[in-house]
């Protein structure tokens, strides 16, 4: 397991994070470890672009046209 040490965190950020950890019933280290793990699982913008780059475009009519048609149908009742 890796070790990360962060220096230079402002006092206000430290207090807020420590308070959040306490509200979650966790130590500051545990809270930050879980937050870093969660953040590491999120894809970056570049990864998201790569994921959707090969997707087929969605066809069909434009949503504005579908909404307009639905509104017209409801108005005619």
KADA-V304805 format. One record per pair of residues at least 4 apart in sequence whose ideal C-beta (glycine too) atoms are under 7 Angstrom apart, sorted by the first residue. I is the first residue (numbers start at 1). J is the second residue. D is the distance in whole Angstrom. If there is no record, write none. Layout:
I & J & D
I & J & D
This chain:
9 & 13 & 5
9 & 14 & 5
10 & 14 & 7
11 & 15 & 6
12 & 16 & 6
13 & 17 & 6
14 & 18 & 6
15 & 19 & 6
16 & 20 & 6
17 & 21 & 6
17 & 28 & 6
17 & 31 & 7
17 & 32 & 7
18 & 22 & 6
18 & 28 & 5
19 & 23 & 6
20 & 24 & 6
20 & 31 & 6
21 & 26 & 5
21 & 27 & 6
21 & 28 & 5
21 & 31 & 3
24 & 31 & 6
26 & 30 & 4
26 & 31 & 4
27 & 31 & 7
28 & 32 & 6
29 & 33 & 6
30 & 34 & 6
31 & 35 & 6
32 & 36 & 6
33 & 37 & 6
34 & 38 & 6
35 & 39 & 6
36 & 40 & 6
37 & 41 & 7
43 & 47 & 4
43 & 48 & 5
43 & 51 & 7
45 & 49 & 6
46 & 50 & 6
47 & 51 & 6
48 & 52 & 6
49 & 53 & 6
61 & 65 & 5
61 & 66 & 6
63 & 67 & 6
64 & 68 & 6
65 & 69 & 6
66 & 70 & 6
67 & 71 & 6
68 & 72 & 6
69 & 73 & 6
70 & 74 & 6
71 & 75 & 6
72 & 76 & 6
